[in-house]
């Protein structure tokens, strides 16, 4: 019995030793594997780097006229255009009817006729008294009467001039009863009901005209980006409405002054000063209507630079670094970076074009660790 127990203890001891040896072997194998990583390397490559500014904008007509109902002009007599009409600059769009202006015009005409008659009468009196004074120069009463008539004549002339000015004002107001097109284009909207909603907080357009030959995209950029945007820069335009297509444009205006929005920026609540930017759409037929939201990718600069795959660059707080292979060991090098894309990043300092840079360093890689180049 004691022999069996002793034999059993020996086998247990042997099993424990075997387990310990196994764990030690696995640990040594793991450590050996960690201490000598197989890595893939690359070197600096020169490529064309494009600096871009991304912002959102709204597609609009480059030239547009919006006509709102003006109740001070009177009632709408007639709308002279229909939606879809092609019109030339100066063509009448609608007319107003204003009975009050017609009465004022007629009253002004009568007052002018009366003033002319009075002025003519005073002129004749003036001539007559001049004759009398010529015959009796020492007559003080005639002289006083002459001065009085002369003063009345001057006042009558002033009143006539005022009536003429009033006539010009009335005639201009009557001329304004006919609203004309300021541009050559197409009538894109006619809303006759807008005349009955003039008491609302926000007026609705009565007539809208636009030149469909040219479209623009209006948006805004941050104060930092505004420093890099200039007229004539190339823009790539895209829309979520047609995700597989893009169009070209050109920066036509970057505002010298920011939006008058206080501390707020875009409608999405972005804080900071925003500067309006306008892009002219180069493509003539893009299949989108005014009001569509567009993404503007503005090319601000293009230059040649040394780059690495973006996965090669690691970041720790404010430091950027890579691992290079030097005599079979990983060596950490701090680098200065520039413009980045989805795949590559610009390297301006820290390594040379002869350094072998690890493309995608493992999480457990350390400075000085043995590595093998794949």
ROMARKOL-507442 format. One line per 5 residues: number of its first residue (from 1); their letters; for each residue x, y, z of N, C-alpha, C. Coordinates in steps of 0.05 Angstrom, whole numbers. Layout:
<sites>
NUM = A = X,Y,Z,X,Y,Z,X,Y,Z  ...
</sites>
This chain:
<sites>
1 = XXXXX = 17,-24,0,0,0,0,17,25,0  38,25,16,56,48,18,71,51,-8  77,28,-22,92,29,-47,75,43,-69  49,35,-69,31,48,-89,28,77,-84  26,86,-59,23,114,-53,48,129,-61
6 = XXXXX = 71,117,-55,96,130,-63,99,133,-93  90,112,-107,92,112,-137,73,133,-148  50,136,-135,31,156,-145,42,184,-141  55,190,-119,67,216,-114,89,223,-134  104,202,-142,125,206,-162,113,215,-188
11 = XXXXX = 92,201,-197,79,209,-222,66,237,-221  55,244,-199,44,271,-196,66,292,-198  89,286,-185,112,305,-186,122,308,-215  123,285,-229,132,286,-257,113,302,-274  86,300,-269,66,315,-284,69,345,-279
16 = XXXXX = 74,352,-253,76,380,-246,101,392,-260  123,377,-259,147,386,-273,143,390,-303  128,371,-315,123,373,-344,106,398,-350  86,404,-333,70,428,-338,86,453,-336  104,453,-315,121,477,-311,140,481,-335
21 = XXXXX = 151,459,-344,169,460,-367,154,469,-392  129,460,-395,113,469,-418,108,499,-418  100,508,-394,95,537,-392,120,553,-397  142,544,-387,167,558,-392,174,558,-421  169,536,-434,175,535,-463,157,554,-479
26 = XXXXX = 131,555,-472,113,573,-486,121,602,-482  129,608,-456,136,635,-450,162,644,-464  181,625,-466,206,631,-480,200,635,-510  181,618,-521,174,621,-549,161,647,-555  142,655,-536,128,680,-540,147,704,-538
31 = XXXXX = 165,703,-517,184,724,-514,203,726,-538  211,702,-548,229,702,-571,215,714,-595  188,708,-597,173,718,-620,170,748,-618  165,759,-593,161,787,-588,187,802,-592  209,790,-586,235,803,-587,246,805,-615
36 = XXXXX = 233,792,-634,243,792,-661,219,793,-680  209,817,-685,185,820,-701,192,820,-731  174,810,-747,177,812,-776,161,836,-786  174,855,-800,161,880,-807,163,885,-837  145,901,-847,146,910,-874,155,939,-875
41 = XXXXX = 173,946,-892,184,973,-892,180,987,-919  183,1013,-918,182,1030,-942,201,1053,-939  204,1069,-959,220,1093,-958,204,1117,-967  215,1141,-963,201,1165,-971,196,1165,-1001  173,1174,-1009,166,1175,-1038,157,1203,-1044
46 = XXXXX = 166,1215,-1066,158,1241,-1074,132,1240,-1090  113,1256,-1082,88,1257,-1097,76,1285,-1096  56,1290,-1112,42,1315,-1113,23,1317,-1090  26,1338,-1074,9,1342,-1050,-10,1365,-1056  -35,1361,-1051,-55,1382,-1056,-68,1389,-1029
51 = XXXXX = -66,1415,-1022,-79,1425,-998,-107,1433,-1005  -127,1425,-989,-155,1429,-995,-170,1440,-971  -190,1455,-977,-209,1465,-957,-237,1454,-963  -249,1441,-944,-276,1429,-948,-296,1447,-934  -318,1453,-947,-340,1468,-935,-366,1462,-949
56 = XXXXX = -388,1468,-936,-414,1464,-948,-425,1490,-960  -442,1487,-981,-453,1511,-993,-480,1504,-1006  -493,1525,-1016,-520,1522,-1028,-518,1531,-1057  -529,1514,-1075,-530,1520,-1103,-551,1542,-1109  -542,1563,-1124,-559,1585,-1130,-556,1594,-1158
61 = XXXXX = -575,1611,-1168,-572,1623,-1194,-553,1647,-1191  -534,1649,-1210,-514,1671,-1208,-528,1698,-1210  -548,1700,-1227,-563,1725,-1231,-592,1719,-1226  -604,1733,-1207,-631,1727,-1199,-645,1753,-1191  -671,1754,-1197,-688,1776,-1188,-713,1765,-1175
66 = XXXXX = -718,1775,-1151,-742,1767,-1136,-761,1791,-1133  -785,1788,-1141,-805,1810,-1139,-825,1803,-1117  -828,1821,-1097,-847,1817,-1076,-871,1836,-1079  -893,1829,-1068,-917,1847,-1070,-912,1871,-1053  -917,1895,-1064,-914,1921,-1050,-941,1934,-1046
71 = XXXXX = -954,1930,-1023,-981,1941,-1019,-982,1971,-1021  -959,1986,-1016,-959,2015,-1018,-963,2024,-1046  -959,2007,-1066,-964,2015,-1094,-993,2011,-1103  -1008,1997,-1087,-1036,1993,-1094,-1042,1963,-1098  -1063,1958,-1113,-1071,1931,-1119,-1058,1922,-1146
76 = XXXXX = -1054,1895,-1147,-1042,1885,-1172,-1064,1885,-1194  -1057,1899,-1216,-1077,1900,-1238,-1074,1876,-1256  -1049,1868,-1262,-1045,1845,-1280,-1017,1835,-1277  -1014,1808,-1277,-988,1795,-1279,-984,1788,-1308  -962,1797,-1320,-959,1796,-1349,-941,1773,-1358
81 = XXXXX = -931,1757,-1340,-914,1734,-1348,-924,1708,-1335  -915,1687,-1347,-922,1660,-1337,-896,1645,-1330  -899,1626,-1312,-876,1609,-1305,-865,1595,-1330  -838,1597,-1333,-825,1585,-1356,-820,1603,-1379  -831,1628,-1378,-827,1647,-1399,-798,1656,-1400
86 = XXXXX = -787,1659,-1425,-761,1672,-1429,-766,1702,-1432  -751,1718,-1417,-755,1747,-1418,-729,1761,-1422  -731,1785,-1433,-708,1803,-1436,-708,1825,-1414  -685,1836,-1409,-683,1858,-1390,-701,1881,-1399  -716,1891,-1380,-734,1914,-1386,-763,1905,-1392
91 = XXXXX = -768,1879,-1395,-795,1870,-1401,-813,1873,-1377  -838,1882,-1381,-857,1886,-1359,-865,1859,-1348  -865,1858,-1321,-873,1833,-1307,-901,1835,-1296  -908,1858,-1285,-935,1862,-1273,-941,1892,-1271  -966,1898,-1268,-974,1926,-1264,-992,1928,-1239
96 = XXXXX = -991,1952,-1226,-1008,1958,-1203,-1029,1978,-1212  -1051,1978,-1197,-1072,1998,-1201,-1073,2014,-1175  -1070,2042,-1178,-1071,2059,-1155,-1088,2083,-1161  -1113,2083,-1152,-1132,2105,-1157,-1124,2130,-1144  -1111,2128,-1121,-1102,2152,-1106,-1081,2168,-1122
101 = XXXXX = -1063,2153,-1135,-1043,2167,-1151,-1055,2180,-1176  -1076,2168,-1187,-1090,2180,-1210,-1103,2206,-1202  -1115,2206,-1178,-1128,2231,-1168,-1107,2252,-1163  -1085,2244,-1151,-1063,2264,-1145,-1052,2275,-1171  -1050,2258,-1191,-1040,2268,-1217,-1059,2289,-1229
106 = XXXXX = -1086,2283,-1228,-1106,2301,-1239,-1107,2327,-1223  -1104,2325,-1197,-1104,2349,-1180,-1080,2366,-1186  -1057,2354,-1190,-1033,2368,-1196,-1036,2383,-1223  -1048,2370,-1242,-1052,2383,-1268,-1069,2408,-1265  -1091,2406,-1249,-1109,2429,-1245,-1095,2451,-1231
111 = XXXXX = -1079,2444,-1211,-1065,2465,-1195,-1044,2479,-1213  -1032,2464,-1231,-1012,2476,-1249,-1027,2495,-1268  -1050,2487,-1278,-1065,2505,-1296,-1073,2531,-1282  -1082,2527,-1257,-1090,2551,-1241,-1066,2568,-1236  -1043,2556,-1230,-1019,2571,-1224,-1009,2586,-1249
116 = XXXXX = -1012,2574,-1272,-1003,2587,-1297,-1021,2611,-1303  -1047,2608,-1299,-1066,2630,-1303,-1059,2654,-1284  -1054,2647,-1259,-1047,2667,-1239,-1021,2681,-1246  -1001,2665,-1255,-976,2676,-1262,-978,2695,-1287  -995,2687,-1306,-999,2703,-1330,-1013,2729,-1323
121 = XXXXX = -1032,2727,-1305,-1046,2751,-1296,-1028,2771,-1282  -1011,2761,-1265,-992,2778,-1251,-972,2790,-1270  -965,2775,-1290,-946,2785,-1310,-957,2809,-1325  -983,2806,-1332,-996,2828,-1346,-999,2853,-1328  -1006,2848,-1302,-1007,2870,-1283,-980,2884,-1280
126 = XXXXX = -960,2868,-1280,-932,2878,-1277,-926,2896,-1301  -933,2888,-1325,-927,2904,-1349,-943,2930,-1348  -968,2928,-1339,-985,2952,-1338,-974,2973,-1319  -967,2964,-1295,-957,2982,-1275,-930,2994,-1282  -914,2978,-1298,-889,2989,-1307,-893,3013,-1325
131 = XXXXX = -914,3011,-1342,-921,3033,-1360,-929,3058,-1344  -945,3053,-1323,-955,3076,-1306,-932,3089,-1292  -913,3073,-1282,-890,3085,-1268,-873,3100,-1287  -871,3091,-1312,-855,3105,-1332,-866,3133,-1337  -893,3135,-1335,-906,3161,-1339,-906,3178,-1314
136 = XXXXX = -905,3165,-1290,-906,3180,-1265,-885,3167,-1246  -860,3174,-1250,-838,3162,-1235,-837,3170,-1206  -849,3192,-1199,-848,3202,-1171,-872,3191,-1155  -889,3175,-1167,-912,3165,-1152,-904,3141,-1135  -903,3147,-1108,-895,3126,-1089,-916,3104,-1087
141 = XXXXX = -941,3110,-1089,-961,3089,-1087,-959,3069,-1110  -953,3080,-1134,-949,3062,-1157,-925,3044,-1152  -904,3055,-1140,-880,3040,-1136,-885,3017,-1115  -900,3024,-1095,-907,3004,-1075,-924,2981,-1087  -943,2990,-1104,-960,2970,-1117,-944,2952,-1136
146 = XXXXX = -924,2965,-1149,-906,2950,-1167,-890,2928,-1151  -880,2937,-1128,-864,2918,-1112,-881,2895,-1102  -907,2901,-1095,-924,2881,-1085,-931,2861,-1107  -936,2870,-1131,-942,2852,-1153,-918,2835,-1160  -894,2847,-1160,-870,2833,-1166,-866,2810,-1146
151 = XXXXX = -871,2816,-1120,-868,2795,-1099,-889,2772,-1104  -913,2779,-1110,-934,2759,-1116,-926,2742,-1140  -914,2755,-1160,-906,2740,-1184,-884,2720,-1177  -865,2728,-1160,-843,2711,-1152,-854,2687,-1136  -873,2692,-1118,-886,2671,-1103,-901,2651,-1121
156 = XXXXX = -914,2662,-1141,-930,2645,-1160,-910,2627,-1176  -888,2639,-1184,-868,2623,-1198,-857,2600,-1181  -852,2606,-1156,-842,2585,-1137,-863,2563,-1134  -888,2571,-1132,-909,2551,-1129,-911,2533,-1154  -907,2545,-1177,-907,2530,-1202,-884,2510,-1203
161 = XXXXX = -861,2519,-1194,-838,2501,-1194,-843,2477,-1175  -855,2483,-1152,-862,2462,-1133,-882,2442,-1145  -901,2453,-1160,-921,2435,-1174,-908,2418,-1195  -887,2429,-1209,-873,2413,-1229,-857,2391,-1216  -845,2396,-1193,-830,2375,-1178,-850,2354,-1169
166 = XXXXX = -873,2363,-1159,-893,2344,-1149,-902,2327,-1173  -905,2339,-1196,-913,2324,-1220,-893,2302,-1227  -867,2309,-1225,-846,2290,-1231,-847,2266,-1211  -852,2273,-1186,-854,2251,-1166,-878,2233,-1171  -900,2245,-1177,-925,2229,-1183,-920,2212,-1208
171 = XXXXX = -908,2224,-1228,-903,2209,-1253,-885,2185,-1248  -864,2190,-1231,-846,2168,-1224,-860,2146,-1209  -878,2154,-1191,-893,2134,-1176,-912,2118,-1194  -923,2132,-1214,-941,2119,-1233,-924,2100,-1251  -900,2109,-1259,-883,2092,-1275,-875,2067,-1259
176 = XXXXX = -872,2070,-1233,-864,2047,-1216,-887,2027,-1213  -911,2034,-1221,-933,2016,-1220,-929,1993,-1240  -911,1997,-1259,-903,1976,-1278,-876,1965,-1270  -875,1940,-1261,-851,1928,-1252,-838,1913,-1275  -812,1919,-1281,-799,1907,-1304,-776,1889,-1294
181 = XXXXX = -767,1872,-1313,-745,1854,-1307,-718,1868,-1308  -702,1863,-1288,-675,1875,-1287,-655,1858,-1301  -662,1833,-1308,-643,1815,-1321,-656,1801,-1345  -639,1788,-1361,-649,1771,-1382,-647,1742,-1372  -669,1728,-1373,-670,1701,-1362,-696,1687,-1366
186 = XXXXX = -703,1670,-1347,-728,1654,-1348,-744,1659,-1322  -770,1660,-1325,-788,1662,-1302,-789,1634,-1289  -778,1632,-1265,-777,1606,-1251,-800,1603,-1231  -813,1624,-1224,-836,1622,-1205,-855,1645,-1209  -881,1639,-1209,-902,1659,-1208,-921,1650,-1186
191 = XXXXX = -924,1666,-1165,-941,1659,-1142,-961,1681,-1138  -984,1679,-1151,-1005,1700,-1149,-1016,1702,-1120  -1015,1680,-1106,-1026,1681,-1078,-1009,1697,-1059  -984,1703,-1067,-966,1718,-1049,-977,1746,-1043  -994,1757,-1061,-1006,1783,-1056,-1025,1783,-1032
196 = XXXXX = -1036,1759,-1026,-1055,1757,-1004,-1042,1749,-978  -1016,1745,-978,-1001,1737,-953,-981,1758,-945  -985,1783,-954,-966,1804,-948,-965,1812,-919  -985,1804,-903,-985,1811,-875,-970,1790,-858  -959,1770,-870,-944,1750,-855,-916,1761,-848
201 = XXXXX = -903,1748,-828,-877,1757,-819,-857,1755,-842  -858,1735,-858,-839,1731,-880,-855,1730,-906  -849,1750,-923,-863,1752,-948,-854,1730,-967  -873,1721,-984,-867,1701,-1004,-862,1715,-1031  -844,1705,-1047,-838,1718,-1073,-863,1716,-1090
206 = XXXXX = -868,1738,-1104,-890,1740,-1123,-881,1729,-1151  -857,1738,-1159,-845,1729,-1184,-815,1726,-1179  -804,1704,-1190,-775,1700,-1189,-765,1695,-1217  -743,1709,-1223,-731,1706,-1250,-701,1699,-1245  -691,1682,-1262,-663,1674,-1259,-651,1669,-1286
211 = XXXXX = -625,1674,-1287,-609,1667,-1311,-599,1639,-1308  -610,1620,-1322,-603,1592,-1319,-576,1584,-1332  -564,1604,-1346,-539,1598,-1359,-515,1596,-1340  -518,1607,-1316,-496,1607,-1297,-506,1601,-1269  -493,1581,-1256,-499,1574,-1228,-475,1581,-1211
216 = XXXXX = -481,1586,-1185,-460,1590,-1166,-466,1574,-1141  -446,1570,-1124,-449,1558,-1098,-439,1577,-1077  -456,1584,-1058,-448,1602,-1037,-446,1588,-1010  -424,1592,-996,-419,1580,-970,-402,1599,-954  -389,1588,-933,-371,1604,-916,-350,1587,-905
221 = XXXXX = -327,1599,-898,-304,1584,-887,-294,1599,-862  -277,1584,-847,-266,1596,-823,-246,1618,-829  -239,1633,-809,-220,1655,-813,-192,1644,-821  -185,1620,-811,-159,1608,-819,-160,1600,-848  -181,1586,-857,-183,1577,-884,-186,1601,-904
226 = XXXXX = -198,1623,-894,-202,1646,-912,-175,1658,-920  -154,1654,-904,-128,1665,-911,-116,1650,-935  -124,1625,-940,-113,1609,-961,-130,1608,-986  -153,1620,-985,-171,1620,-1009,-168,1645,-1025  -165,1642,-1052,-162,1664,-1070,-180,1660,-1094
231 = XXXXX = -187,1682,-1107,-202,1681,-1132,-187,1665,-1153  -202,1648,-1168,-190,1633,-1189,-181,1605,-1181  -183,1597,-1155,-175,1570,-1147,-195,1550,-1156  -186,1526,-1163,-203,1504,-1173,-218,1492,-1150  -243,1485,-1156,-261,1473,-1136,-274,1448,-1148
236 = XXXXX = -275,1427,-1132,-291,1403,-1139,-317,1403,-1123  -339,1400,-1137,-365,1402,-1125,-379,1375,-1126  -391,1367,-1103,-406,1342,-1102,-432,1347,-1087  -451,1328,-1090,-477,1330,-1077,-486,1303,-1068  -498,1301,-1044,-508,1276,-1034,-531,1266,-1052
241 = XXXXX = -544,1285,-1067,-566,1277,-1084,-557,1259,-1107  -532,1264,-1117,-521,1248,-1138,-492,1241,-1129  -490,1221,-1111,-464,1216,-1098,-442,1206,-1117  -448,1196,-1140,-428,1185,-1158,-418,1205,-1178  -427,1230,-1177,-418,1250,-1196,-405,1273,-1182
246 = XXXXX = -388,1287,-1197,-375,1312,-1187,-373,1332,-1210  -371,1357,-1202,-369,1379,-1222,-346,1398,-1214  -338,1413,-1233,-316,1432,-1228,-327,1460,-1225  -312,1476,-1209,-319,1503,-1205,-295,1520,-1200  -299,1546,-1198,-277,1565,-1194,-285,1585,-1173
251 = XXXXX = -267,1591,-1154,-272,1611,-1134,-275,1638,-1148  -298,1651,-1145,-302,1677,-1158,-302,1700,-1138  -305,1694,-1112,-304,1715,-1092,-300,1703,-1064  -282,1716,-1050,-278,1710,-1021,-281,1737,-1007  -300,1739,-989,-307,1764,-977,-284,1775,-959
256 = XXXXX = -281,1801,-960,-261,1814,-943,-272,1817,-915  -298,1817,-912,-311,1820,-886,-326,1794,-878  -327,1788,-853,-341,1763,-844,-371,1766,-844  -384,1743,-841,-413,1743,-838,-421,1759,-814  -443,1773,-815,-452,1789,-792,-469,1770,-774
261 = XXXXX = -454,1752,-761,-468,1732,-744,-457,1731,-716  -443,1752,-707,-432,1752,-680,-412,1730,-676  -416,1714,-655,-397,1693,-648,-403,1667,-662  -427,1666,-674,-435,1641,-687,-426,1639,-715  -422,1615,-725,-413,1611,-752,-435,1600,-770
266 = XXXXX = -432,1575,-778,-452,1562,-796,-477,1556,-781  -497,1547,-796,-523,1540,-784,-521,1517,-766  -500,1500,-768,-497,1477,-751,-487,1484,-724  -483,1510,-718,-475,1518,-691,-445,1521,-688  -430,1518,-710,-401,1521,-708,-394,1549,-699
271 = XXXXX = -377,1551,-678,-370,1577,-668,-346,1588,-684  -343,1614,-682,-320,1627,-696,-330,1644,-719  -312,1661,-728,-318,1679,-750,-318,1664,-776  -338,1669,-793,-341,1656,-819,-341,1677,-841  -326,1670,-863,-324,1689,-885,-338,1677,-910
276 = XXXXX = -357,1692,-922,-371,1682,-946,-352,1677,-969  -357,1655,-983,-342,1648,-1007,-362,1640,-1029  -357,1650,-1053,-374,1644,-1076,-358,1629,-1097  -370,1607,-1107,-357,1590,-1127,-375,1590,-1152  -363,1596,-1175,-377,1595,-1200,-376,1566,-1211
281 = XXXXX = -399,1555,-1218,-399,1527,-1229,-391,1528,-1258  -369,1514,-1265,-360,1514,-1293,-377,1498,-1312  -388,1475,-1302,-405,1458,-1318,-432,1472,-1323  -441,1471,-1347,-466,1485,-1354,-491,1469,-1347  -491,1443,-1349,-515,1427,-1343,-507,1406,-1322
286 = XXXXX = -513,1411,-1297,-505,1392,-1276,-529,1376,-1266  -553,1381,-1275,-575,1365,-1268,-586,1370,-1240  -578,1392,-1227,-587,1399,-1200,-602,1426,-1201  -620,1430,-1182,-635,1454,-1182,-625,1473,-1160  -629,1499,-1163,-622,1518,-1142,-634,1510,-1115
291 = XXXXX = -618,1512,-1094,-627,1504,-1067,-614,1479,-1058  -602,1463,-1076,-589,1438,-1068,-564,1444,-1051  -559,1427,-1031,-535,1430,-1015,-511,1417,-1029  -489,1431,-1029,-465,1421,-1043,-441,1421,-1024  -423,1402,-1030,-397,1402,-1016,-376,1414,-1034
296 = XXXXX = -362,1434,-1024,-341,1447,-1040,-314,1439,-1030  -298,1427,-1047,-270,1419,-1041,-252,1439,-1056  -242,1459,-1042,-227,1481,-1055,-197,1474,-1054  -185,1473,-1077,-156,1467,-1079,-141,1493,-1074  -127,1495,-1050,-114,1520,-1043,-84,1520,-1050
301 = XXXXX = -72,1496,-1053,-43,1495,-1059,-37,1467,-1071  -15,1467,-1087,-6,1441,-1098,24,1442,-1100  37,1422,-1088,67,1422,-1088,76,1393,-1085  102,1389,-1092,114,1363,-1089,126,1360,-1061  123,1336,-1050,132,1332,-1022,139,1302,-1018
306 = XXXXX = 156,1297,-998,162,1269,-990,139,1259,-972  130,1235,-978,108,1224,-963,113,1196,-954  98,1187,-934,97,1160,-924,69,1151,-922  64,1125,-921,37,1115,-916,28,1126,-888  3,1134,-887,-6,1147,-862,-5,1128,-838
311 = XXXXX = -5,1102,-843,-4,1082,-821,24,1080,-809  44,1091,-823,71,1090,-812,77,1110,-790  61,1131,-789,65,1153,-770,48,1149,-745  61,1149,-722,48,1146,-696,47,1173,-682  29,1176,-664,27,1201,-650,25,1197,-620
316 = XXXXX = 40,1213,-605,39,1212,-576,38,1241,-566  15,1249,-556,10,1276,-548,15,1294,-573  34,1313,-571,39,1331,-594,62,1321,-612  73,1298,-605,96,1288,-621,87,1267,-642  99,1269,-666,95,1250,-687,121,1234,-691
321 = XXXXX = 119,1208,-694,143,1192,-696,138,1168,-714  161,1157,-723,160,1132,-739,182,1113,-728  181,1088,-737,202,1069,-730,217,1062,-756  243,1065,-754,260,1057,-777,277,1033,-769  285,1018,-788,301,994,-783,331,1002,-787
326 = XXXXX = 346,999,-765,375,1005,-766,390,981,-755  405,967,-772,421,944,-765,404,923,-749  381,917,-760,364,896,-749,348,904,-724  348,929,-717,333,939,-694,314,961,-701  292,963,-686,273,985,-690,283,1010,-675
331 = XXXXX = 283,1032,-689,293,1057,-677,271,1078,-681  263,1090,-658,242,1110,-659,254,1137,-668  240,1150,-687,249,1176,-697,225,1196,-697  229,1219,-685,209,1239,-687,210,1253,-714  187,1259,-725,185,1271,-752,166,1295,-751
336 = XXXXX = 171,1313,-770,152,1335,-775,134,1328,-798  108,1332,-794,89,1324,-815,75,1349,-826  63,1345,-850,48,1366,-863,21,1357,-871  14,1362,-896,-12,1355,-906,-16,1325,-907  -40,1316,-899,-47,1288,-899,-71,1282,-917
341 = XXXXX = -71,1259,-929,-95,1250,-944,-104,1224,-931  -123,1210,-944,-133,1185,-932,-112,1163,-932  -92,1165,-949,-72,1144,-951,-43,1152,-944  -36,1177,-949,-8,1186,-945,-7,1211,-928  17,1217,-918,21,1241,-902,49,1252,-909
346 = XXXXX = 50,1279,-910,75,1292,-917,95,1292,-894  120,1285,-900,141,1285,-880,161,1307,-888  165,1327,-872,182,1350,-879,209,1348,-865  212,1332,-843,238,1330,-829,237,1306,-811  262,1296,-805,264,1274,-785,277,1249,-797
351 = XXXXX = 273,1244,-823,284,1220,-836,293,1228,-864  310,1210,-876,319,1214,-903,306,1194,-921  311,1197,-947,300,1179,-967,313,1151,-967  335,1148,-951,348,1122,-949,339,1106,-925  325,1118,-906,315,1104,-882,293,1085,-889
356 = XXXXX = 295,1061,-877,274,1041,-881,253,1044,-858  230,1053,-866,209,1060,-846,189,1037,-845  183,1028,-820,163,1007,-816,135,1018,-823  122,1004,-841,96,1014,-852,74,1014,-831  71,992,-818,49,990,-798,59,977,-773
361 = XXXXX = 73,992,-756,86,980,-732,66,967,-713  73,944,-702,56,930,-683,53,947,-657  32,941,-642,27,956,-618,49,951,-597  61,928,-597,81,921,-577,110,928,-585  113,941,-608,140,948,-617,152,969,-598
366 = XXXXX = 178,966,-594,192,985,-576,218,993,-589  228,1016,-579,254,1026,-589,276,1007,-581  292,998,-600,314,980,-595,307,950,-599  282,944,-605,273,916,-608,284,904,-633  291,878,-633,301,865,-656,278,861,-676
371 = XXXX = 283,866,-702,263,863,-722,275,850,-747  258,837,-761,267,825,-787,250,837,-809  264,846,-830,250,858,-853,238,837,-870  212,839,-876,198,819,-892,208,819,-920
</sites>
